[in-house]
Amino acid sequence: MKPEERQQALDAIAAEVAACTLCPLHRGRKQTVPGDGAINADIMFIGEAPGYHEDQQGLPFVGASGKYLEELLASIGLKRQDVFIANVVKCRPPENRDPQPAEIDACKAYLDRQIEIIDPVIIATLGRFSMARYFPDGKITKIHGQPKYEGGRIYYPLFHPAAALRNANLKPVMEADFKRMTELIAKAREGDMPEDEPPPEPPKQLSLF
């Protein structure tokens, strides 16, 4: 896909999101937050949901978590314009509550299409709701910074920046996990992409006889 075609496709999704009424979140929004960043980004971050500042500006991660995310990006030589940032839902939940399953489902097709268009090397999840897309049984304290390879892409679970802002002990962990992303991208560019991880074998049913 040519760059102009890619941009047009992303703009079309943003227009659909702006007019979306698939779930009740549209009733309380000021602005939709479809996503923002480079149309051919190597890294795509997927967070949870827009907050107050995101709803006001129509951009993802522009509050305190966004500032910390920009610091983390700077630590590996990147700016937010070099990556693409989105969320599992495109409208702010009331009082910043967790997104509900039906709301996540309503936005799923938009996010899936964005991923297909951008075609990132790494999808980095920020928080448990985006992590659940690719690591449904995962616990972030156990799997953060551990890449999963599937379909020629790397899925990479990270703590949400807000968690590190609440718990300073997580900041060195976040910084180390971010630095590892550059190593993974470099290896992927060199063709060092492991085969898809095989699915776990189903349990064997014991014979009654």
N, C-alpha and C positions, 0 to 999 in steps of 0.2 A: 504494500500500500504506500503510495506517494505521501510525502509530508502534508501536502494540502488536503489530500483525501482523508488522511488520519485526523487532521484538525477539524475538518467538516463533520466527520463522523462523531467526534467527541462533542462538538458544538450542538449537533442534533440531539444527542443524549441529554445534554444540559437543558435544552429547550423542552424536551419531554418531561424531565424532572421538574422544571419550573411550573408546568401545567398539571402535574400529577395529583390525583385525588384517590389513589389506590388504598390508602390507609388513613385513619383519623388524624395523623400528625399534621396533615396539610392545613387543618383548621387553625392551628395556633402558630404557624410559622410566620416569620417576617420575610425571610429569604430562604430559598433552597440552597443546599451546599453540595453540588454535584461532585466536586473534586477540582484539583488544581495542580498544575505542574507541567513538566516536559512531556510532550506527546510521544516521545520515543525513549522514555526513561529506562535505565537498567534496573532501578529500584522503585518499586511501588509499595507505599505504605498504606495499610488499611487499618483504620481506627474503628471506634465504636459508633459515636453519634456526635453531631454538632452540639455545642454548648451555647451559652448566651452570646459571646462575642462572635462566634461563627455564624449564628443566626442573624446577627446585626450586619455582618460584612459579606455574607455569602461565600466565605472562604474557610477551608478546613484548618484547624490547628493555628489559630491566631491569638489565643489567650496565653496564659502562663505555660501550659503544656507545649504550645506551639513555639514559644521562645526557647524552651529547653530543647525541643526537637531540633531547632535551628543550631543551637550550640553543639549538639551531638553531631549534626551533619558537618559543621565547620571542623570538628575534630578529625574528620576523615577527608577533609578538603572539598566538601560539597556545599552547595547552597540549596535552598528549597526549590529554586528554579531548575535544578538538575534532576529532581526526582518527581514522582507523581504521588499525591496524597489524596486519599478518599476515606470514606467511612462505610460501614455496613448499612447505615440508614442515612438518607439525604436531608432529613428535616429534624429539627431539635425536639426531643421528647419533653413533655411538660416537667418543669422543675429539675431538668437534667437527670431524670430517672433513667434506669437501664432501658434499652430498646427491647420491645417485646417480640416474640417469635413471628407473629403475623406481620409486624412492621419490617423486620429483617427480610422476610419472604417477599414482601411487596417491592423492596428495593433490589432484590437479588439479580434480576435480569439486567438492570442498569449497570450494576457493578460487574457482572459477568461480561457484558459487552465492552466495558471500558478496559478490562483486562485483556480481552481478545485484541482490541485495537492497539493498545500500548505495547503488549507483548513483552513484559519486563523479564529480565533474567532472574530477579529475586522478587518475591512477594513477601514483605515483612509485615507481620501482624502486630498490632499494638493493642493489647488488652484481650480479655477472654472471649468477647463476642466475635471478633474477627479470627482469633485463634481457632475457635470452634468450627469454622468453615473447613479447615484443613487438618486440625488435630482434635477431633471430636471428643476424645477421651483424655486429652492431655491436661496436665497441670503445669502452669507456667513456671512455678518454682523448680520443677524438675526438668522441663524441656527447653527453657529459654536458651537461645544461642545454639541450638542443635538443628542443623539443616535437614530438611526432608526433600528428597529428589523424586519428582514425578512429572512425566510428560515433557521432559527436557527443561524443566523449570525448578528453581529452588524455593522452597517455602521455609520461612525463617521466623520463629516465634520470639517476640520481644516483650518485655514488660511495657506497660503503658507509661508514657512520660509522667503522667500525674502520680503514678505509684512511686516513682523515684523522687518526685517533689515532696511527697508525704513522708518518705522514708529515705533519708540521705544515705543509708547503708547500701541502697540499691544503685547509687550513681556509678561507683566503680564497675559494677556488673554491667550496667547499661553501656558504659563507655567501651568495655572489652568486647561486648557483643557487637557493637557497631563496627569496631575496627575489624572484626572477623569478616564482616560483609565484603569489605574491599578484597580480602584474600579469596573469598569464594567467587567473586566476579572475575578476578584475574585468572583463576583456574578455569572457570567456565569459558572465558575467551580463548584460552589455550586448548580448548577441547577436552579439558579434564572434568567431564560431567558424568558422575556415576550413573549406572543403570537405574531404572525405576526400582524402588524398594518393593519386594514381593509382598502381597497381602498376607496377613497371618493365616496359618492353616486352621480350618474349622476343627473343633474338637471331635475326636473319634467317638462314635457311639459304641458303647460296650455291648457285646452280645449277652442275651439273657441265658444262653445255653453254653 
